[in-house]
Amino acid sequence: MRSIRNFAFLMAVAPLLFAHRVNIFAQVKGDSIIGQCYYSDGVPVRNQKIEVFRISGETLMQLETDSAGYFRFAPRIKDDLKIILYAGMGHKAETVIKASDLPEVTKSRAEKPRSFPEKVEAVPVKDELNEEALRKIVEDVVEEEFNSLRQLIDKQQKSISLTTIIGGIGYILGIFGLIVLLRKKRS
């Protein structure tokens, strides 16, 4: 009887264990990997440690998220990379960037690491830029950003559905446990 109560209690509180988890999303942009880290309630994971590993386990680098939960680095090898966020108090999240998604590594980039954020200089617009060329540039950028956003939403929806399923099972088992407990007390 006691084990049924303990099991029912654990199943009832299981959804709460996922209430404040951390998320990490990373993608390749040009020759860099950029990412964002945030808690399940949308609060950015500020100034926390990130480690980048080869899939084999070799540590490649350590960095931190900025005050808005973002990070950015230029990979110096073309290999599958595991990126792990350590957000304190046992919070941890990870993601993998496939080698096939990474750009080719040039000799200069492999030898000297770049620091971020970098200053971006304004590029003068040529007079020859007509409306159609500008429209094409804007469409390309919007399409790229839309695809990135869609991938992030897909990943988030998959993780939410698993949490919802586990939570639903927990509630069902908790209710079942309460019914069994009430019937035992009546008899």
C-alpha positions in Angstrom: 0.0 0.0 0.0 2.8 2.4 0.9 4.6 1.7 -2.4 1.4 2.6 -4.3 1.2 5.9 -2.5 4.8 6.7 -3.2 4.4 5.8 -6.8 1.3 7.9 -7.1 3.0 10.8 -5.5 6.0 10.5 -7.8 3.8 10.3 -10.9 1.8 13.4 -9.8 4.9 15.5 -9.3 6.8 14.2 -12.4 5.5 17.1 -14.7 6.8 19.6 -12.2 10.3 18.3 -12.7 10.2 19.6 -16.3 8.9 23.0 -15.3 12.2 24.8 -15.3 14.4 22.9 -17.7 16.9 24.6 -20.1 16.9 24.6 -23.8 19.8 25.1 -26.2 19.4 25.7 -29.9 22.4 26.1 -32.3 22.7 26.5 -36.0 25.3 27.2 -38.6 25.4 30.8 -40.0 28.2 31.4 -42.5 31.4 30.2 -41.0 30.1 30.4 -37.4 27.8 28.5 -35.1 25.3 30.8 -33.3 22.9 29.7 -30.6 20.5 30.7 -27.9 19.9 29.2 -24.5 16.8 29.8 -22.4 14.7 28.3 -19.6 11.3 26.7 -20.4 9.6 29.9 -19.3 11.5 31.9 -21.9 14.0 33.6 -19.6 17.5 33.7 -21.2 20.3 31.6 -19.6 22.7 34.4 -18.9 26.5 34.2 -18.5 26.6 30.4 -18.2 29.2 27.9 -19.3 29.1 26.1 -22.6 31.5 23.4 -23.7 32.0 22.2 -27.2 33.1 18.6 -27.8 33.8 16.2 -30.6 31.4 13.3 -30.6 34.4 11.2 -29.5 34.4 13.2 -26.2 37.5 15.5 -26.9 36.9 18.9 -25.4 37.4 21.6 -28.1 36.5 24.8 -26.4 34.7 26.5 -23.5 32.7 29.7 -23.8 29.8 31.5 -22.0 26.4 32.8 -23.0 26.0 36.5 -23.1 23.6 38.6 -21.1 20.8 37.7 -23.6 21.5 33.9 -23.6 23.3 33.9 -26.9 26.6 32.4 -27.9 28.7 32.3 -31.1 31.9 30.7 -32.2 33.7 29.7 -35.3 34.5 26.0 -35.4 38.1 25.1 -36.2 37.4 21.6 -37.3 34.9 19.9 -39.6 33.5 17.1 -37.4 30.3 16.3 -35.6 30.1 18.7 -32.6 28.3 18.2 -29.3 27.5 21.5 -27.6 26.6 21.3 -23.9 25.1 24.1 -21.7 25.6 24.0 -18.0 23.1 26.4 -16.4 23.8 25.7 -12.7 21.8 23.8 -10.1 21.9 20.6 -12.2 20.4 22.3 -15.3 22.0 20.9 -18.4 21.1 20.8 -22.1 22.9 19.6 -25.2 22.6 19.7 -29.0 24.6 18.3 -31.9 25.8 20.0 -35.0 26.5 17.5 -37.8 29.8 17.9 -39.7 27.9 17.9 -43.0 26.2 21.2 -41.9 29.6 22.9 -41.1 31.5 25.0 -43.6 34.9 24.0 -44.8 37.7 25.0 -42.4 40.3 27.3 -43.9 43.9 27.1 -42.7 43.8 30.6 -41.2 40.6 29.9 -39.3 41.9 26.6 -38.0 45.0 28.3 -36.6 43.6 31.4 -35.0 40.4 31.5 -33.1 38.1 34.5 -33.6 36.5 36.3 -30.8 32.9 37.3 -30.8 31.0 39.5 -31.1 32.8 41.1 -34.0 32.3 44.7 -35.2 30.3 44.7 -38.4 31.3 47.5 -40.8 28.8 49.1 -43.1 29.2 48.1 -46.7 28.5 50.9 -49.2 25.6 50.1 -51.5 26.4 50.4 -55.2 24.2 52.7 -57.3 23.6 49.7 -59.6 21.4 48.0 -57.1 17.9 48.0 -58.6 14.6 47.2 -57.0 14.5 43.6 -58.4 18.0 42.8 -57.1 17.1 44.3 -53.7 13.9 42.3 -53.6 15.8 39.1 -54.4 18.3 39.8 -51.5 15.5 40.4 -49.1 13.6 37.3 -50.2 16.7 35.1 -49.7 17.4 36.5 -46.2 13.7 36.1 -45.2 13.6 32.6 -46.5 16.8 31.6 -44.7 15.6 33.1 -41.4 12.2 31.5 -41.8 13.7 28.0 -42.4 15.9 28.5 -39.3 12.9 29.5 -37.2 10.9 26.6 -38.5 13.6 24.2 -37.5 13.7 25.7 -34.0 9.9 25.5 -33.6 9.9 21.8 -34.8 12.6 20.9 -32.2 10.6 22.7 -29.5 7.3 21.1 -30.4 8.9 17.6 -30.3 10.3 18.2 -26.8 7.0 19.7 -25.5 5.0 16.7 -26.8 7.2 14.3 -24.9 6.8 16.3 -21.7 3.0 16.5 -22.2 2.8 12.8 -22.7 4.8 12.0 -19.6 2.8 14.5 -17.6 -0.5 13.1 -18.8 0.6 9.6 -17.9 1.6 10.9 -14.5 -1.7 12.5 -13.9 -3.6 9.4 -15.0 -1.6 7.2 -12.7 -2.0 9.7 -9.8 -5.7 9.7 -10.2 -5.7 5.9 -10.4 -3.7 5.8 -7.2 -6.1 8.1 -5.4 -9.1 5.9 -6.5 -7.3 2.8 -5.2 -6.5 4.6 -1.9 -10.1 5.7 -1.4 -11.5 2.3 -2.1 -9.0 0.7 0.4 -10.2 3.2 3.1 -13.9 2.3 2.4 -13.3 -1.4 2.8 
